[in-house]
Amino acid sequence: MEEWADTRNTFIVESAQVVRRWGILGRARTESRTLRLHGAAAPSSSFGGAEQPYVLYDEPFPPIEPSDPGSRRAHNRSSIEIDEDGSVFLTERLKGAA
């Protein structure tokens, strides 16, 4: 992860707090969850808006699609919101049924 620390629009998470557990919200068809992230953003980073950031995980993995043994898992079914106080919230969604 250190090699990405200075890459624009990268946020290195040091810790996360579950704000909302996995579940169906409103009329959604897939489960989602919301986390409050604590960490550091790379210089000149900008988050929020319509972008769907990629989320890269080390173990333990959330219930997203499997990958090769020993590799990390990633997906872009997510959104980031920055609160007025600077808090960073990540909402991620599970892949819908095929």
Residue pairs with C-beta under 8 A, 6 or more apart in sequence:
1 12
4 10
4 12
4 42
5 12
5 40
5 42
6 42
6 43
7 42
8 42
8 43
8 44
8 45
9 42
9 45
9 46
9 47
9 53
10 41
10 42
10 45
11 37
11 39
11 40
11 41
11 42
11 45
11 47
11 53
11 80
11 88
12 39
12 40
12 41
12 42
13 37
13 38
13 39
14 38
14 39
14 40
15 37
15 38
15 39
16 35
16 36
16 37
16 38
16 90
17 35
17 36
17 38
18 33
18 34
18 35
19 34
19 35
19 36
19 89
20 32
20 33
20 34
21 33
22 31
22 32
22 33
22 62
22 63
22 94
23 31
23 32
23 33
24 30
24 31
24 32
25 32
28 93
29 96
30 93
30 94
30 95
30 96
31 93
31 94
32 91
32 92
32 93
32 94
33 62
33 91
33 92
34 89
34 90
34 91
35 89
35 90
35 91
35 92
36 87
36 88
36 89
37 88
37 89
37 90
38 88
39 88
41 47
41 88
47 53
47 80
47 82
47 88
48 80
48 81
48 82
51 79
51 80
52 76
52 77
52 78
52 79
53 76
53 78
53 79
53 80
54 74
54 75
54 76
54 78
55 74
55 75
55 76
55 78
55 90
55 92
56 72
56 73
56 74
57 64
57 72
57 73
57 74
58 72
61 73
62 92
63 94
64 73
64 75
64 94
64 95
65 73
65 75
65 95
66 73
67 73
75 92
75 95
77 92
77 93
77 94
77 95
78 90
78 91
78 92
78 93
79 90
79 91
80 88
80 89
80 90
80 91
81 88
81 89
81 91
82 88
82 89
83 89
